[in-house]
Every structure is written in C-alpha cells, then in structure tokens.
Amino acid sequence: MLALAPIYKSEGYHCEIFFFKHGPMEKYLPVDCTIHFGDLPDLLRLIDSKGFDVVHANSTDWDLGVSAVRNMGAKLVVTAHGWIVPTWTSANCDAFVGCSKWLADDQQPLTDLPAKVVLNGVDVDKFKPNENTAATSPPIVAWVGRGTAVEQKRIDKFAAIAPALRRAGVQIRLVESYGAEKVAKVAPKAARALLPVVDFWRAVHREDMPGFYQEVAASGGCVVSTSSFEGLPMTLLEAQACGCPVIAPDVLGVNECVDPAYGSVLYEFQMQPEQLASLVLETLNDTKQMEWRRKTCVPYVREQFSMKRMAQQYLRIYREAPYSRRKNLANIQARARLSPFLNWGDYVAYRWSPGNDQYEASRKLAELGEWKLASALARTALTTCPTLFVKPKRLTHLIKAVMHPDSSTSRSHTTTCV
C-alpha cells in the first residue's frame, strides 16, 4: 500500500491509507502519506466526507465489516494476500484479486466474480543493487519476517539450523519487528536457540531495508525463508531486486517468485534441519555460483515484479469494476456453504459475528443521529447475515434506518482511491 500510494499520486489520483489497528510498524510509516487509524464508522465517515471512489482492502478485512463501504457509494476491490475467505461475491464487493496465482485459483470456486491475478510488485527504483556497498566477511544469512506468526513463518525451522550456521562462521541476522521477548511467548524453544547465535534481532526501518539487503549481498550471503506458505512474499522479491539470493521452501506463493533458473534456491519444506543447514553452507561456499546468482536475480524481479506494473494493473481494475457475475447461483451457493444448518462454526465466524458487529455499529450511530452511516451499516448487516433480522427489534431498526429521511448516500464522485 505504501509503495502504491506515491505512484497513484504521481498520476494525479488522491490516495489515503486507513488502518483498523495500531502495531509495531506504525513508527516506520512515512510522514508524506495521509494515514488514518480508527474503527469501521470512522472509515465510513472518511469516505462520506471526502467522496472516495474506490476502497482497496485485504480479503481478511471481511471480519471488520469493510463491505459496508459499498453502501456509501464507493467501489470495493478486495485482494487476498495469503488466506482464503469464503464470503466474497458480487453481493459484497466489485472485484476480487489474488496477489498470486494460487490464491486466485483457490478462491475462484467460492466467488461468482472473475478472480483476477495481480502479482505483488517491488519498487525497483528503491530496491536495487549498490555496487558501492563495502564487502564484508564472513557471509550474512538473514531471516526476515514476523516471528510471532509461527505456523506460517516457521521461525522454529530457522532456529533449528542457526547454531550449525554460526558454528561454520556465518553471521546471522533477524529482521523481525516484534522482538525476542514476544517471540519467546509463542515459540520459547526457538527463541532460546536463536538468542545465543544471532548478531542482531530487531526491526529495520523500511527506508533502510534496501541497504540491509545490499549488505547481505555484498557479504556473499543470502536470505533464508522457512515459511509454510505465502501469498507472494515481498521480502523475497525485495531481496532479489537488491542482488541478494534467496534460499526458500518450495511452497505455495514462494515458488511463484523464487526460481532456480534466476539465481535462487528452492528446497523441500520437509527437509531435515541438518540437510537444510548443509544446503545453505554449500550454496554460500560456491562463490562463483553465488556471483552468478547475485547478477541473475536482479533482472528477473525488475522485469516480472515491478511496482509500476502492479499499479497499472490495479488502476485498470478500479476503472473496470464492478465485474459481472460469473455464476448466477454463486451467492446462493456461498450462503449454503455458510448456512447455520450445514456449517454452524463457519456461519458464526463468517456471517453472524461480522453481521452482528455491523448491526451494533449501526444502532450506535443511529443513537448519535448519524443516519446515513447507520443506514449503510444496517443494509450491509442484512446482506452479511439476514438471519440476524429474525428478531423484531433488529428488524425494526433496519426499517427505521433505511427509511429515515437522512439516510441517503447519494453524492458526486471524485476520481480518488484509498
């Protein structure tokens, strides 16, 4: 998002970014981009006050009720970045995109919209090799990711090979925004194994990441990934764009941007720690091949994963949305899959919980006299979970909110996006 915003601005579009929660990376957000924090009513107020044409959201924002923006007159474009959410159809969004082919393919049977593919892109003007970076010794092996996301990022697998790498004289660096203390709460064994052998374990400002990858490359080192799956990993693309080879598992998402033909290494995810450690060391010790890897991975990313290509593809989707339905019965099928009679757990998770949150927010807004927002949320709650309104009290609120004279969402549009 932060890389797309300046491209949109350079082409004359107004762009702002909205977050639903604060986090450890907040201090690294750029000061030259308008950024908001708040809840769903705050997002609707923003859209209403500034007349945004497009809201571009993560597919997991379904739980936060983001589909309500359509009832404020904005188009909703949804991108899946690693997780399948079985709810998105033409009834609640205007376009659905996967950041990798596997995500689009897996989501397609669950939606009546054409699941489009827009591969994640890298700012290749920022992430690029630097021939002036001083060479260092010994080589650096870096792990970059969220250590607290143990099931996905599998920091425990990296912890299993780190001591062997250190014994072989390799520097080990972890770029990880949550820190050892928080990782220790969810992966205590991994944290204990890593702490004695890592050279540093901390977050790195995004502006400094190109320099970090360039230093790793200059040392003759690499980035090692241990993820069990990815949407399409930005870290591995950015590393390669800086001339830093990658050693990564042959898993979904990763194998769409890590290609042995272009300088990096894929390994079997189930490879034993001692075998993986040996693979890393053998790769680093082949200095001639490492030189080829550093030179080959750069044009691969520049040609196939540029941020400008990504921006242009999304702008086309913004203009062309909404897309026509692919299957007339898809919305009925989607509701059947999440029916309280057939799948109570998913019904509660994907229908009742977000629908109830939308209803409660609508009710509170009505009490404040914000009938336009209350109406938008009440209508969205009806689409999300019609069974909520079996109760007369809720049905009464729905009718009152929809029929209230101040509930109109009509407005003049501007060419903007968020």
C-alpha positions as CSV (number, residue, x, y, z in Angstrom):
1,M,0.0,0.0,0.0
2,L,2.7,2.4,1.0
3,A,4.6,1.8,-2.3
4,L,1.5,2.1,-4.5
5,A,0.4,5.4,-2.9
6,P,3.2,7.6,-4.5
7,I,2.6,6.0,-7.9
8,Y,-1.1,6.8,-7.8
9,K,-0.3,10.4,-6.6
10,S,2.2,10.9,-9.5
11,E,-0.6,10.0,-11.9
12,G,-3.0,12.6,-10.4
13,Y,-5.0,10.4,-8.1
14,H,-5.8,11.3,-4.5
15,C,-4.8,8.4,-2.2
16,E,-5.1,7.9,1.6
17,I,-4.5,4.9,3.8
18,F,-6.6,3.6,6.7
19,F,-5.7,1.1,9.4
20,F,-8.1,-0.6,11.8
21,K,-5.4,-1.1,14.5
22,H,-2.1,0.2,15.7
23,G,1.0,-2.0,15.6
24,P,4.8,-2.2,16.0
25,M,5.4,-0.9,12.4
26,E,3.5,2.3,12.9
27,K,6.6,4.3,13.8
28,Y,8.0,3.4,10.4
29,L,5.1,4.8,8.4
30,P,6.1,7.7,6.0
31,V,5.1,11.2,7.0
32,D,4.3,12.2,3.4
33,C,1.3,10.0,3.1
34,T,-2.1,10.7,4.7
35,I,-2.7,7.9,7.1
36,H,-5.7,7.3,9.4
37,F,-6.5,4.9,12.3
38,G,-9.9,4.1,13.5
39,D,-12.9,1.7,13.5
40,L,-15.5,1.0,10.8
41,P,-17.7,4.0,11.5
42,D,-14.5,6.2,11.2
43,L,-13.8,4.6,7.8
44,L,-17.3,5.3,6.6
45,R,-17.1,8.9,7.9
46,L,-13.9,9.4,5.9
47,I,-15.5,8.0,2.7
48,D,-18.5,10.2,3.2
49,S,-16.6,13.4,3.9
50,K,-14.1,13.0,1.1
51,G,-16.1,11.1,-1.5
52,F,-13.6,8.3,-2.3
53,D,-14.5,6.3,-5.4
54,V,-12.5,3.2,-4.5
55,V,-11.7,1.4,-1.3
56,H,-9.0,-1.3,-1.8
57,A,-9.0,-3.8,1.1
58,N,-7.4,-7.0,2.3
59,S,-9.7,-10.0,2.0
60,T,-9.3,-10.7,5.7
61,D,-11.0,-7.3,6.4
62,W,-14.3,-9.1,5.9
63,D,-14.2,-9.8,9.7
64,L,-14.1,-6.0,10.3
65,G,-17.2,-5.3,8.2
66,V,-15.4,-3.4,5.4
67,S,-18.0,-4.5,2.8
68,A,-20.2,-1.6,4.2
69,V,-18.2,0.9,2.1
70,R,-20.2,-0.1,-0.9
71,N,-23.3,1.3,0.7
72,M,-21.5,4.6,1.0
73,G,-21.2,4.8,-2.8
74,A,-17.6,3.5,-3.1
75,K,-16.4,0.6,-5.2
76,L,-14.8,-2.2,-3.1
77,V,-11.8,-4.0,-4.6
78,V,-10.5,-6.9,-2.4
79,T,-7.1,-8.6,-2.6
80,A,-6.2,-11.9,-1.0
81,H,-2.7,-11.8,0.4
82,G,-2.4,-15.3,1.8
83,W,-5.7,-16.5,3.2
84,I,-8.9,-17.9,1.6
85,V,-12.0,-16.1,2.8
86,P,-15.2,-18.0,1.6
87,T,-17.5,-15.0,1.5
88,W,-16.5,-12.5,-1.2
89,T,-19.0,-12.4,-4.1
90,S,-20.6,-9.8,-6.3
91,A,-23.1,-9.3,-3.5
92,N,-20.5,-7.6,-1.3
93,C,-17.5,-6.5,-3.5
94,D,-16.9,-5.2,-7.0
95,A,-13.7,-7.0,-7.8
96,F,-11.6,-9.9,-6.3
97,V,-7.9,-10.2,-6.8
98,G,-5.2,-12.7,-5.7
99,C,-1.7,-11.4,-5.2
100,S,-0.6,-14.8,-6.6
101,K,-2.0,-17.3,-9.0
102,W,-2.6,-20.0,-6.3
103,L,-4.7,-17.6,-4.3
104,A,-6.9,-16.7,-7.3
105,D,-7.3,-20.3,-8.3
106,D,-8.3,-21.4,-4.8
107,Q,-10.7,-18.5,-4.4
108,Q,-12.4,-18.9,-7.8
109,P,-14.8,-21.7,-6.9
110,L,-16.0,-19.6,-4.0
111,T,-17.0,-16.5,-5.9
112,D,-19.1,-15.5,-8.9
113,L,-16.6,-12.7,-9.8
114,P,-13.6,-13.5,-12.0
115,A,-10.7,-14.0,-9.6
116,K,-8.0,-11.8,-11.1
117,V,-4.3,-12.1,-10.5
118,V,-2.1,-9.1,-9.8
119,L,1.3,-10.2,-8.6
120,N,2.9,-8.3,-5.8
121,G,5.3,-5.7,-7.1
122,V,8.6,-4.2,-5.9
123,D,9.7,-0.6,-6.1
124,V,12.8,-1.4,-8.2
125,D,13.9,2.2,-8.1
126,K,14.4,1.9,-4.4
127,F,15.3,-1.8,-4.1
128,K,18.3,-2.3,-6.4
129,P,21.9,-3.4,-6.2
130,N,24.5,-1.0,-4.9
131,E,28.0,-1.7,-6.3
132,N,29.5,0.7,-3.7
133,T,28.4,-1.4,-0.7
134,A,31.5,-2.5,1.1
135,A,32.1,-6.2,1.0
136,T,32.1,-7.8,4.5
137,S,33.3,-11.1,5.8
138,P,32.0,-13.6,7.0
139,P,28.8,-14.0,4.9
140,I,25.5,-13.0,6.4
141,V,22.5,-15.2,6.5
142,A,19.3,-13.2,7.1
143,W,15.8,-14.2,8.1
144,V,13.1,-11.6,7.6
145,G,9.5,-11.9,8.8
146,R,7.0,-11.9,11.7
147,G,8.4,-14.3,14.3
148,T,5.1,-14.4,16.1
149,A,3.4,-15.9,13.1
150,V,4.8,-19.3,14.0
151,E,2.5,-21.5,11.9
152,Q,3.2,-19.6,8.7
153,K,6.7,-18.2,9.0
154,R,8.1,-21.1,11.0
155,I,10.8,-19.3,12.8
156,D,11.4,-22.6,14.7
157,K,12.7,-24.2,11.5
158,F,15.3,-21.3,11.2
159,A,16.2,-21.7,14.8
160,A,16.9,-25.4,14.2
161,I,19.6,-24.5,11.6
162,A,21.0,-21.3,13.1
163,P,23.5,-23.0,15.5
164,A,25.1,-25.0,12.7
165,L,25.4,-21.9,10.5
166,R,27.0,-20.0,13.4
167,R,29.5,-22.8,14.1
168,A,30.5,-22.6,10.4
169,G,31.4,-18.9,10.9
170,V,28.3,-17.4,9.3
171,Q,26.8,-14.1,10.7
172,I,23.1,-14.5,11.5
173,R,20.7,-11.5,11.4
174,L,17.0,-11.5,12.1
175,V,14.9,-8.6,10.8
176,E,11.8,-9.1,13.0
177,S,9.5,-6.3,14.2
178,Y,8.1,-8.0,17.4
179,G,11.4,-8.8,19.1
180,A,12.8,-11.8,21.0
181,E,10.6,-11.2,24.1
182,K,7.3,-11.5,22.2
183,V,8.5,-14.4,20.0
184,A,9.5,-16.2,23.2
185,K,5.9,-16.2,24.3
186,V,4.7,-18.2,21.3
187,A,7.9,-20.1,20.4
188,P,10.1,-20.3,23.5
189,K,12.3,-23.1,22.3
190,A,13.1,-21.2,19.1
191,A,13.9,-18.0,20.9
192,R,16.2,-19.8,23.3
193,A,18.1,-21.4,20.4
194,L,18.4,-18.2,18.5
195,L,19.4,-15.7,21.2
196,P,23.0,-17.0,21.7
197,V,23.8,-17.2,18.0
198,V,22.2,-14.1,16.3
199,D,24.2,-11.0,15.6
200,F,21.2,-8.8,15.9
201,W,17.4,-9.3,16.2
202,R,15.4,-6.2,15.6
203,A,13.2,-4.3,13.2
204,V,14.7,-2.3,10.4
205,H,13.1,0.9,9.1
206,R,11.6,0.3,5.7
207,E,13.8,3.0,4.2
208,D,16.8,1.1,5.4
209,M,15.8,-2.3,4.0
210,P,17.5,-1.8,0.6
211,G,20.8,-1.1,2.3
212,F,20.3,-4.2,4.5
213,Y,19.8,-6.5,1.5
214,Q,22.7,-4.8,-0.3
215,E,24.9,-5.5,2.7
216,V,23.9,-9.2,2.8
217,A,24.6,-9.5,-0.9
218,A,28.0,-7.8,-0.6
219,S,29.0,-10.2,2.2
220,G,28.4,-13.2,-0.1
221,G,25.3,-14.1,2.0
222,C,21.7,-14.7,1.3
223,V,18.2,-14.6,2.8
224,V,16.7,-17.8,4.0
225,S,12.9,-18.3,4.2
226,T,11.2,-21.1,6.3
227,S,7.6,-20.2,5.5
228,S,5.0,-22.9,5.2
229,F,3.2,-20.8,2.6
230,E,2.9,-17.2,1.4
231,G,0.6,-15.0,-0.6
232,L,3.5,-13.7,-2.7
233,P,6.4,-12.7,-0.3
234,M,7.5,-9.1,-0.6
235,T,10.7,-9.8,1.4
236,L,12.0,-12.4,-1.0
237,L,11.2,-10.2,-4.0
238,E,12.9,-7.1,-2.4
239,A,16.0,-9.2,-1.5
240,Q,16.4,-10.5,-5.1
241,A,15.8,-7.0,-6.5
242,C,18.9,-5.8,-4.4
243,G,21.0,-8.7,-5.8
244,C,20.6,-10.8,-2.7
245,P,20.0,-14.5,-3.5
246,V,17.2,-16.4,-1.7
247,I,17.1,-19.9,-0.3
248,A,13.4,-20.7,0.2
249,P,11.0,-23.7,0.5
250,D,9.1,-25.0,-2.5
251,V,5.6,-24.0,-1.1
252,L,2.6,-22.0,-2.3
253,G,3.3,-18.4,-3.1
254,V,7.1,-18.7,-2.6
255,N,7.5,-20.9,-5.7
256,E,5.8,-18.2,-7.8
257,C,8.6,-15.7,-7.1
258,V,11.7,-17.8,-6.3
259,D,13.0,-19.5,-9.4
260,P,16.3,-21.6,-9.5
261,A,16.6,-20.5,-13.2
262,Y,17.0,-16.9,-12.0
263,G,19.6,-17.3,-9.2
264,S,17.8,-18.5,-6.1
265,V,17.3,-21.9,-4.5
266,L,14.2,-23.9,-3.7
267,Y,14.3,-26.8,-1.1
268,E,11.7,-29.3,0.0
269,F,9.8,-27.9,3.0
270,Q,10.1,-31.2,4.9
271,M,13.9,-31.2,4.6
272,Q,15.6,-32.1,7.9
273,P,17.5,-29.2,9.7
274,E,20.9,-30.8,9.2
275,Q,20.3,-31.1,5.5
276,L,19.0,-27.6,5.2
277,A,22.0,-26.2,7.1
278,S,24.3,-28.1,4.7
279,L,22.4,-26.8,1.7
280,V,22.8,-23.2,2.9
281,L,26.5,-23.6,3.6
282,E,27.2,-25.4,0.3
283,T,25.4,-22.7,-1.6
284,L,27.4,-19.9,0.1
285,N,30.7,-21.7,-0.3
286,D,30.3,-21.9,-4.1
287,T,31.5,-18.3,-4.6
288,K,31.5,-18.4,-8.4
289,Q,27.9,-19.6,-8.5
290,M,26.9,-17.1,-5.9
291,E,28.3,-14.3,-8.1
292,W,26.0,-15.6,-10.9
293,R,23.0,-15.7,-8.5
294,R,23.5,-12.1,-7.5
295,K,23.6,-10.9,-11.1
296,T,20.7,-13.1,-12.3
297,C,18.1,-12.4,-9.7
298,V,18.0,-8.7,-10.3
299,P,16.7,-8.5,-13.9
300,Y,14.2,-11.3,-13.0
301,V,12.5,-9.1,-10.4
302,R,12.8,-5.9,-12.4
303,E,11.1,-7.5,-15.5
304,Q,8.4,-9.5,-13.8
305,F,7.6,-7.9,-10.5
306,S,7.8,-4.1,-10.8
307,M,5.6,-1.9,-8.7
308,K,4.7,0.2,-11.7
309,R,3.3,-2.9,-13.5
310,M,1.3,-3.7,-10.4
311,A,-0.1,-0.2,-10.0
312,Q,-1.2,0.0,-13.7
313,Q,-3.0,-3.4,-13.3
314,Y,-4.8,-2.2,-10.2
315,L,-5.8,1.1,-11.8
316,R,-7.3,-0.8,-14.7
317,I,-9.3,-3.0,-12.2
318,Y,-10.5,0.1,-10.4
319,R,-11.8,1.6,-13.6
320,E,-13.4,-1.6,-15.0
321,A,-15.1,-2.7,-11.7
322,P,-17.8,-3.8,-11.0
323,Y,-17.3,-7.1,-12.9
324,S,-20.3,-9.1,-14.0
325,R,-21.2,-12.3,-12.2
326,R,-19.6,-15.4,-13.4
327,K,-22.2,-17.9,-12.0
328,N,-25.7,-16.9,-11.2
329,L,-26.0,-19.3,-8.3
330,A,-22.7,-18.4,-6.7
331,N,-24.3,-16.2,-4.0
332,I,-26.8,-18.9,-3.1
333,Q,-24.0,-21.5,-3.0
334,A,-21.9,-19.2,-0.8
335,R,-24.8,-18.9,1.7
336,A,-25.4,-22.6,1.6
337,R,-21.7,-23.3,2.5
338,L,-22.0,-21.0,5.5
339,S,-25.5,-22.0,6.5
340,P,-26.2,-22.4,10.2
341,F,-27.8,-25.7,9.4
342,L,-24.9,-27.1,7.5
343,N,-21.8,-25.4,9.0
344,W,-22.6,-23.8,12.3
345,G,-18.9,-22.8,13.1
346,D,-18.3,-21.0,9.8
347,Y,-21.7,-19.4,10.0
348,V,-20.9,-17.9,13.3
349,A,-17.4,-16.9,12.2
350,Y,-18.2,-15.5,8.7
351,R,-21.8,-14.5,8.9
352,W,-23.2,-13.9,12.4
353,S,-20.1,-12.3,14.0
354,P,-19.3,-9.6,11.3
355,G,-23.1,-9.1,10.7
356,N,-23.8,-8.5,14.4
357,D,-20.8,-6.1,14.6
358,Q,-22.2,-4.2,11.7
359,Y,-25.7,-4.1,13.2
360,E,-24.4,-2.9,16.6
361,A,-22.3,-0.2,15.0
362,S,-25.4,0.9,13.0
363,R,-27.5,1.0,16.2
364,K,-24.9,3.2,18.0
365,L,-24.6,5.5,15.0
366,A,-28.4,5.9,15.0
367,E,-28.3,6.9,18.6
368,L,-25.9,9.6,17.6
369,G,-28.1,10.8,14.8
370,E,-25.7,9.7,12.1
371,W,-28.5,8.1,10.0
372,K,-26.6,8.0,6.7
373,L,-23.9,5.8,8.2
374,A,-26.4,3.8,10.3
375,S,-28.4,3.0,7.2
376,A,-25.3,1.9,5.3
377,L,-24.3,-0.4,8.1
378,A,-27.8,-1.8,8.6
379,R,-28.1,-2.7,4.9
380,T,-24.7,-4.3,5.0
381,A,-25.6,-6.4,8.0
382,L,-28.7,-7.6,6.2
383,T,-26.5,-8.7,3.2
384,T,-23.9,-10.3,5.6
385,C,-26.3,-12.2,7.8
386,P,-30.1,-12.0,7.0
387,T,-30.9,-14.3,9.9
388,L,-29.9,-11.5,12.3
389,F,-33.2,-9.7,11.5
390,V,-35.4,-12.6,12.6
391,K,-35.6,-10.7,15.9
392,P,-38.3,-8.0,15.7
393,K,-36.1,-5.4,17.5
394,R,-33.4,-5.7,14.9
395,L,-35.9,-5.7,12.0
396,T,-37.5,-2.5,13.4
397,H,-34.1,-0.8,13.5
398,L,-33.3,-1.9,9.9
399,I,-36.6,-0.5,8.6
400,K,-36.1,2.7,10.6
401,A,-32.5,3.2,9.4
402,V,-33.3,2.5,5.7
403,M,-36.4,4.7,5.7
404,H,-35.0,7.6,7.6
405,P,-35.1,10.8,5.6
406,D,-31.4,11.5,6.4
407,S,-30.2,8.1,5.2
408,S,-29.4,8.9,1.6
409,T,-25.9,8.1,0.4
410,S,-26.1,9.8,-3.0
411,R,-23.1,12.0,-3.7
412,S,-21.0,13.4,-6.5
413,H,-17.9,11.3,-7.2
414,T,-14.3,12.3,-7.5
415,T,-11.5,10.3,-9.0
416,T,-9.9,9.1,-5.8
417,C,-8.9,5.9,-4.1
418,V,-8.0,4.7,-0.6
